[in-house]
Amino acid sequence: MPESGLTPELMKEMYYVMALSRALDDRLWVLNRQGRAPTVYSSNGHEATQVGSAFALRRGEDWIVPYYRDMALVLAWGMTAREVMLHFFAKAEDPNSGGRQMMAHWGSGRLHVLSTGAVVATQDAHAAGLALASKILKDGRVSVCYFGDGSTSQGEFHEALNFAAVHKLPVIFFNENNGYAISVPLSKQTVVQDISARAAAYGIPGIMVDGSDPVKVYEVTKAAADRARRGEGPTLIEAKTYRFVPHSSEDDDRAYRSREEVQEHKKHDPVITFAERLLKDKILTEADKKAMAAKIKQVVDDATTYADKAALPDPSTLGQYVYGGALA
Ligand SMILES: Cc1ncc(C[n+]2csc(CCOP(=O)(O)OP(=O)(O)O)c2C)c(N)n1
């Protein structure tokens, strides 16, 4: 067992969440193409990055500040498949926003998921603010915000890192670097190709990690969370990852990246490679894997049927939750 405390049981659970997220994601694309679900934003390809980091934190107790790419993250954090589907169908029972927010804009008071802002990088400043509150309240919580590589060109990214570093706030800035901001490659965003290098400008650690390996992601996140809880301040983590599908269901990625490039990355598909590793290490058996796949199919079917049949928000409630009235 690694020093970080990652047990075989937890690794199995990690794999289950990664595979569940992928299956839900696949279903969402089908529903979208059938005209039944609006826009899909995928965590497809980012599962190891998101699940590995979530498992290293106090799930449901610390704060996460996600962005639209983070379905596997919120599933690992405790959101159910039904809740995810209710959100994508914009139903009244959706715990994220009661069907009011854009698709994949997560939020849960119950689980300590800060409501997602659609303007990229604003979540970095929100996370610094949450961490300032934790420091004042001495509640021992760490705030972790997640964001793409493109968003680091925004001023808020730099402002948040600087403020958090100056005040030694218990926050982790977690970059999911998939090399693109929709059609814009990282090389057109910045000449510095490693986002983690930017940490030096703010005097905080910048850690780069292979985002296709959930165990490595777990370990660096755990170290950053321990450092934050010791009062030593923020860490910038950069997980190198890749999205296997277009930016969203409204995008056609054939316009800006070759099929060969996508296929090359798929050789390191984290859902497949992690299963292979667990089988090789005898943490998972073929029978376990088969049983998990059957359970996942049943969970995804149940979530789809449940959300499909659920009621739409009552138009008379339109003004609720705009400036107050916490959701679940
Ligand atoms: C300030 C701002 N500019 C533009 C947009 C439109 N937009 C939404 S997602 C996105 C791409 C962001 O890419 P990146 O941060 O790399 O994350 P990824 O989607 O690749 O995970 C853009 C430009 C926005 N939401 N906010």
The ligand as a MOL file (V3000), in Angstrom:
LIG
                    3D

  0  0  0     0  0            999 V3000
M  V30 BEGIN CTAB
M  V30 COUNTS 26 27 0 0 0
M  V30 BEGIN ATOM
M  V30 1 C -14.3370 34.2670 -20.2890 0
M  V30 2 C -14.9290 33.2470 -21.2300 0
M  V30 3 N -14.5260 33.2590 -22.5220 0
M  V30 4 C -15.0390 32.3490 -23.3810 0
M  V30 5 C -15.9550 31.4220 -22.9590 0
M  V30 6 C -16.4980 30.3850 -23.9420 0
M  V30 7 N -15.8750 29.0920 -23.6470 0 CHG=1
M  V30 8 C -16.5270 28.1620 -22.9490 0
M  V30 9 S -15.6200 26.8100 -22.7120 0
M  V30 10 C -14.2960 27.4580 -23.5400 0
M  V30 11 C -13.0290 26.6770 -23.7180 0
M  V30 12 C -12.2240 26.6110 -22.4700 0
M  V30 13 O -11.1670 25.7180 -22.6890 0
M  V30 14 P -10.2770 25.1370 -21.5250 0
M  V30 15 O -10.2010 26.1310 -20.4110 0
M  V30 16 O -8.9940 24.6710 -22.0970 0
M  V30 17 O -11.1270 23.9120 -20.9630 0
M  V30 18 P -11.5550 22.5530 -21.7060 0
M  V30 19 O -12.9380 22.7970 -22.2520 0
M  V30 20 O -10.5520 22.2810 -22.7670 0
M  V30 21 O -11.5470 21.5070 -20.6610 0
M  V30 22 C -14.6050 28.7180 -24.0150 0
M  V30 23 C -13.6930 29.5500 -24.8190 0
M  V30 24 C -16.3490 31.4470 -21.5970 0
M  V30 25 N -17.2100 30.5610 -21.1120 0
M  V30 26 N -15.8100 32.3630 -20.7540 0
M  V30 END ATOM
M  V30 BEGIN BOND
M  V30 1 1 1 2
M  V30 2 1 2 3
M  V30 3 2 2 26
M  V30 4 2 3 4
M  V30 5 1 4 5
M  V30 6 1 5 6
M  V30 7 2 5 24
M  V30 8 1 6 7
M  V30 9 2 7 8
M  V30 10 1 7 22
M  V30 11 1 8 9
M  V30 12 1 9 10
M  V30 13 1 10 11
M  V30 14 2 10 22
M  V30 15 1 11 12
M  V30 16 1 12 13
M  V30 17 1 13 14
M  V30 18 2 14 15
M  V30 19 1 14 16
M  V30 20 1 14 17
M  V30 21 1 17 18
M  V30 22 2 18 19
M  V30 23 1 18 20
M  V30 24 1 18 21
M  V30 25 1 22 23
M  V30 26 1 24 25
M  V30 27 1 24 26
M  V30 END BOND
M  V30 END CTAB
M  END
